[in-house]
């Protein structure tokens, strides 16, 4: 049974670890230098971010998302439980709050692109670089709902 709750300060280390494992499982297109730079940014930011966390019955984080206004900035799932519906649960929660939710996805992350398209998102544009100016193309999406 997975439940959703707001993040807490003591979740920080577990969420950074989850993020690292999720990125290592899905973002093999990142250069080593960029992966290290992004890791440093995330490790300093994530423990203090207002996240929605999916937890198991023992309150262990299995995934999380960050929403800023009506834009989902992040959705990461523990690779050990990917494909079990946790990402869908988090996303449906976000859509209940914001039916016109938008997000960006790395074009090179085919699994994530497919997930969002299956969940009813449509492409609204593309960028040749990510939000930090790195050479990782983004697809801009908005939920059609």
C-alpha positions in Angstrom: 0.0 0.0 0.0 1.5 3.3 -1.1 0.3 6.5 0.5 1.2 10.1 -0.4 2.3 12.7 2.1 4.3 16.0 2.2 8.0 15.6 2.6 9.7 16.2 5.9 13.1 17.4 6.8 14.2 13.9 7.9 13.4 12.5 4.4 16.3 14.4 2.9 19.0 11.7 2.7 16.5 9.0 1.6 15.1 11.3 -1.2 18.5 12.2 -2.5 19.5 8.5 -2.5 16.2 7.7 -4.4 16.9 10.5 -6.9 20.4 9.2 -7.5 19.3 5.7 -8.1 16.4 6.8 -10.3 18.6 9.0 -12.4 21.3 6.3 -12.8 18.5 3.9 -14.0 17.0 6.3 -16.5 19.4 9.1 -17.5 22.3 7.2 -19.1 22.6 10.1 -21.6 24.1 12.4 -19.1 27.9 13.1 -19.3 29.8 12.2 -16.2 30.6 15.8 -15.5 27.0 16.9 -15.9 25.8 14.1 -13.7 28.1 15.2 -11.0 27.2 18.9 -11.3 23.5 18.1 -11.2 24.0 15.8 -8.2 25.6 18.6 -6.3 22.7 20.9 -7.1 20.0 18.3 -6.2 21.8 17.3 -3.0 21.7 20.9 -1.7 18.1 21.6 -2.9 16.1 18.5 -2.6 16.1 18.0 1.2 14.4 21.4 1.7 12.0 21.3 -1.3 8.2 21.0 -0.7 7.7 17.6 -2.2 4.9 15.1 -2.3 6.3 11.7 -1.3 5.0 8.3 -2.0 5.8 6.0 0.9 5.3 2.3 1.7 3.6 0.9 4.8 6.9 1.4 6.7 7.0 5.1 5.6 10.0 4.5 3.3 10.0 6.8 0.3 9.3 5.1 -3.1 8.9 8.1 -5.2 8.4 11.9 -5.1 7.3 14.9 -7.2 7.8 18.6 -7.0 5.0 20.9 -8.3 5.6 24.7 -8.7 2.3 26.4 -9.4 0.8 24.3 -12.2 4.1 22.9 -13.5 5.5 19.6 -12.3 9.2 20.2 -11.9 10.2 16.6 -11.0 8.8 13.1 -10.8 11.2 10.4 -9.7 10.4 6.8 -8.8 12.7 4.3 -6.9 14.0 2.0 -9.7 13.2 -1.0 -7.5 9.5 -0.3 -7.7 9.2 1.4 -11.1 6.3 0.0 -13.1 4.1 -0.7 -10.1 1.8 2.3 -10.4 3.6 4.7 -8.0 4.3 7.2 -10.8 0.7 7.0 -12.0 -0.5 7.5 -8.4 1.6 10.6 -8.0 0.7 12.0 -11.4 -3.0 11.5 -10.8 -2.8 13.3 -7.5 -1.1 16.2 -9.3 -3.7 16.2 -12.0 -6.5 16.3 -9.4 -4.9 19.5 -8.1 -4.0 21.0 -11.5 -6.0 19.5 -14.5 -3.9 21.6 -16.9 -0.6 20.4 -15.4 2.5 21.0 -17.5 5.9 19.4 -17.3 9.2 19.0 -19.2 10.8 15.7 -20.0 14.3 14.9 -21.4 13.8 13.9 -25.0 16.4 11.1 -24.5 14.4 9.5 -21.6 12.1 7.4 -23.9 10.5 5.6 -20.9 9.4 8.9 -19.4 8.2 10.3 -22.7 6.1 7.3 -23.3 4.7 7.4 -19.7 3.5 11.0 -20.1 2.0 10.4 -23.5 0.1 7.4 -22.1 -1.1 9.6 -19.3 -2.7 12.1 -21.6 0.0 14.7 -22.0 0.5 16.4 -25.4 3.6 18.1 -26.7 3.5 21.9 -26.7 7.1 22.6 -27.7 10.7 21.6 -27.6 14.0 23.1 -26.4 17.4 22.2 -27.6 18.8 22.6 -24.0 17.6 21.9 -20.5 16.7 24.6 -18.0 20.4 25.0 -16.9 21.5 25.4 -20.5 23.0 21.9 -20.8 22.8 20.1 -24.2 19.9 17.8 -23.2 16.8 18.5 -25.3 13.5 18.9 -23.5 10.0 18.2 -24.7 7.4 20.6 -23.1 4.2 18.9 -22.3 0.7 19.8 -21.0 -2.1 17.5 -19.9 -4.9 17.5 -22.4 -7.5 17.1 -19.6 
